[in-house]
Amino acid sequence: MEKNNIGVIIDDFTPVAYKKGVNKLRELLREGESLKARCRKVAEDALSLDMGVEKYRQIYERILA
């Protein structure tokens, strides 16, 4: 999520960490259409039919090796 700048991961369950996460989320939400476009691109890349086919091909290759 953070690598693609589409979300926030909170590493610690402290008030400071939550505040930092909320502030980062607010920054992201202010980006509007830019954030929406990044989210869509990440989803399309990660969940595309081509990606799914490739992952299954790799699994079958390992099974049959």
Backbone bond lengths (Angstrom), bond angles and torsions (degrees), N, CA, C in turn:
res aa  C-N    CA-C-N  psi(-1)  N-CA   C-N-CA  omega(-1)  CA-C   N-CA-C  phi
1 M - - - 1.435 - - 1.520 111.56 -
2 E 1.302 115.84 -52.17 1.465 118.57 -178.62 1.522 111.07 -70.35
3 K 1.330 116.60 -32.64 1.464 120.24 179.29 1.527 110.46 -58.61
4 N 1.322 116.44 -38.85 1.458 121.75 -179.82 1.523 112.92 -94.36
5 N 1.314 116.19 2.35 1.461 122.95 179.38 1.534 111.60 56.40
6 I 1.346 115.10 47.83 1.466 119.72 179.12 1.525 112.67 -123.32
7 G 1.303 117.58 2.03 1.457 120.07 -179.66 1.508 111.39 -169.34
8 V 1.315 114.45 -176.07 1.462 121.39 -176.12 1.517 109.04 -129.33
9 I 1.313 116.27 136.59 1.463 122.17 174.13 1.522 107.43 -116.31
10 I 1.307 115.77 127.18 1.462 121.05 179.23 1.520 107.74 -96.44
11 D 1.330 115.92 120.52 1.462 121.45 -175.30 1.522 113.65 -85.54
12 D 1.307 116.98 -18.42 1.457 120.92 -172.94 1.531 108.65 -138.79
13 F 1.298 117.25 146.57 1.460 121.44 -177.77 1.525 111.50 -97.65
14 T 1.330 113.76 52.76 1.463 119.40 178.85 1.520 108.84 -114.68
15 P 1.320 116.98 158.13 1.465 119.56 177.05 1.538 112.67 -56.33
16 V 1.314 117.10 -37.33 1.465 120.89 -179.95 1.531 110.44 -64.78
17 A 1.330 116.42 -44.45 1.459 120.43 179.62 1.524 111.22 -64.80
18 Y 1.334 116.93 -41.43 1.462 120.24 177.86 1.529 110.81 -63.15
19 K 1.314 117.01 -42.81 1.465 120.92 179.95 1.525 110.18 -62.01
20 K 1.322 115.90 -43.94 1.463 120.53 178.61 1.532 110.18 -61.36
21 G 1.326 116.86 -43.38 1.460 121.33 179.42 1.514 112.21 -64.04
22 V 1.314 117.02 -43.46 1.466 121.08 178.47 1.523 110.46 -63.23
23 N 1.312 117.82 -41.98 1.464 121.04 178.28 1.522 111.26 -62.14
24 K 1.327 116.83 -42.69 1.467 120.81 178.16 1.529 110.43 -64.44
25 L 1.318 117.15 -41.02 1.457 121.11 178.55 1.531 110.87 -62.98
26 R 1.303 116.88 -41.30 1.471 120.31 177.03 1.521 111.11 -61.13
27 E 1.334 116.68 -40.94 1.468 120.58 176.90 1.519 110.46 -59.89
28 L 1.332 115.64 -46.21 1.465 119.63 179.80 1.520 111.62 -61.21
29 L 1.309 117.13 -44.01 1.465 121.22 -177.31 1.523 112.10 -65.10
30 R 1.319 117.52 -27.59 1.469 120.68 177.58 1.531 111.61 -69.32
31 E 1.328 117.18 -17.75 1.465 120.60 -179.16 1.525 112.60 -73.58
32 G 1.323 117.79 -17.55 1.457 121.91 174.71 1.516 114.48 56.83
33 E 1.335 115.81 -116.92 1.465 121.91 -174.35 1.527 112.63 -62.82
34 S 1.316 117.03 -32.08 1.458 120.22 178.51 1.534 110.47 -62.92
35 L 1.318 117.00 -44.49 1.465 121.46 177.16 1.518 110.24 -64.14
36 K 1.316 116.16 -43.96 1.469 120.81 179.89 1.533 110.43 -58.51
37 A 1.316 117.04 -43.57 1.464 121.32 -179.83 1.531 111.00 -65.03
38 R 1.326 117.53 -42.07 1.477 120.21 178.41 1.516 111.13 -63.66
39 C 1.332 116.80 -43.11 1.467 120.75 179.19 1.521 110.49 -59.97
40 R 1.306 115.84 -44.87 1.466 120.05 -179.56 1.531 110.60 -63.02
41 K 1.330 116.83 -44.27 1.470 120.45 -179.81 1.523 111.18 -61.57
42 V 1.322 116.81 -45.36 1.468 120.31 179.45 1.535 110.15 -62.06
43 A 1.321 117.05 -43.67 1.471 120.59 179.44 1.517 110.85 -63.71
44 E 1.319 117.58 -44.27 1.466 120.37 179.71 1.521 111.07 -63.31
45 D 1.324 116.75 -42.33 1.467 120.03 -179.91 1.524 111.67 -66.58
46 A 1.318 117.04 -42.38 1.469 121.01 -175.11 1.522 112.98 -79.78
47 L 1.331 116.98 -28.06 1.464 119.65 -172.34 1.526 113.38 -117.40
48 S 1.311 117.33 14.75 1.464 120.11 -177.77 1.526 110.65 -69.65
49 L 1.319 115.09 157.89 1.462 120.82 177.05 1.519 110.39 -60.12
50 D 1.333 116.31 -42.42 1.470 119.84 179.47 1.518 111.54 -60.21
51 M 1.326 116.95 -41.72 1.467 120.79 179.32 1.521 109.93 -65.11
52 G 1.325 117.52 -43.16 1.454 121.11 178.98 1.516 112.11 -62.09
53 V 1.316 116.32 -43.71 1.465 120.94 178.45 1.518 110.23 -61.34
54 E 1.316 116.72 -44.60 1.467 120.82 -179.87 1.524 111.51 -63.04
55 K 1.319 118.00 -41.70 1.467 120.59 179.60 1.534 110.75 -64.83
56 Y 1.321 117.27 -42.34 1.467 120.08 177.38 1.522 110.84 -65.05
57 R 1.332 117.99 -38.77 1.457 121.03 177.98 1.526 110.17 -59.77
58 Q 1.326 116.91 -42.74 1.459 121.33 179.25 1.524 111.19 -64.46
59 I 1.317 116.72 -40.41 1.467 120.52 178.71 1.524 110.52 -62.77
60 Y 1.354 116.48 -47.87 1.458 120.12 -179.91 1.520 111.83 -63.80
61 E 1.317 117.08 -36.41 1.478 119.33 177.52 1.521 110.65 -61.99
62 R 1.346 117.21 -41.59 1.478 120.37 178.29 1.515 111.33 -65.78
63 I 1.320 116.48 -40.45 1.465 120.38 -178.91 1.524 110.66 -65.34
64 L 1.320 116.61 -40.62 1.458 121.32 -175.36 1.526 113.42 -86.18
65 A 1.319 117.23 -7.27 1.477 119.98 -178.03 1.515 111.59 -74.66
